[in-house]
Amino acid sequence: MPRRERWPPPPAISSRGRWAGVTTGGCLVVAGLAFAVFSYDELTCRIAEGGCDVFVGVGGLISLLGLAVAAVGIVILRRVLIRPASPTGGSGWTSAWGVLFAIGGAVAVTRLPTLVCPDGFDLDQLFELCIRDGERFEATSHLLEKWLLVLTAVVFGVVLVKARRIPSAVATVLTVVAWVGGVGLLLVDTVAREFLPG
């Protein structure tokens, strides 16, 4: 039996748009599944026995959100891949390169410490002091630098969208590195912490 054609036929997509769409869908699927898998431990954690990093309800919410994000990624991949390729086709998905890069970069920046003390000193987060024996002084704040890094990630995300001279493969690699870096650090700092050695 011949395969039924879609009606109306899906609009054409450019090669650049397909690269961006596949990158977007793939990043969402991987991130969603990673959070869903690693939050399973929180779902099965028994609070009475201790050792829970987050409450079971929060673990459940993270798991559901992860599955929802993965489902959205699968839908995006399907919708991008069924569209015929054409040099004159749409390239709207290229905006997603910028969005993913900006989000990944901004999330990575949030994982950097805002307050820093010299080696050998303990940081008191409440009073923002560096403490050792009887010595105390104000911790060094890197809040301004963090804001500048977030702004840089957003600006570079805009450049990825607007600068058509950047090859699709390069834009894809930069986007994936920023996304995996930011989301990976967030994953490690939250639900995947107990899977790390040591």
Stockholm file with secondary structure:
# STOCKHOLM 1.0

chainA/1-198         MPRRERWPPPPAISSRGRWAGVTTGGCLVVAGLAFAVFSYDELTCRIAEGGCDVFVGVGGLISLLGLAVAAVGIVILRRVLIRPASPTGGSGWTSAWGVLFAIGGAVAVTRLPTLVCPDGFDLDQLFELCIRDGERFEATSHLLEKWLLVLTAVVFGVVLVKARRIPSAVATVLTVVAWVGGVGLLLVDTVAREFLPG
#=GR chainA/1-198 SS CCCCCCSSCCCCBCHHHHHHHHHHHHHHHHHHHHHHHHTHHHHTCCGGGCCCSSCHHHHHHHHHHHHHHHHHHHHHHHHHHTSCBCTTSBCTTHHHHHHHHHHHHHHHHHTSCSEECCTTCEEETTTTEEEETTEEEECEECHHHHHHHHHHHHHHHHHHHHCTTSCHHHHHHHHHHHHHHHHHHHHHHTTTGGGSCC
#=GC SS_cons         CCCCCCSSCCCCBCHHHHHHHHHHHHHHHHHHHHHHHHTHHHHTCCGGGCCCSSCHHHHHHHHHHHHHHHHHHHHHHHHHHTSCBCTTSBCTTHHHHHHHHHHHHHHHHHTSCSEECCTTCEEETTTTEEEETTEEEECEECHHHHHHHHHHHHHHHHHHHHCTTSCHHHHHHHHHHHHHHHHHHHHHHTTTGGGSCC
//
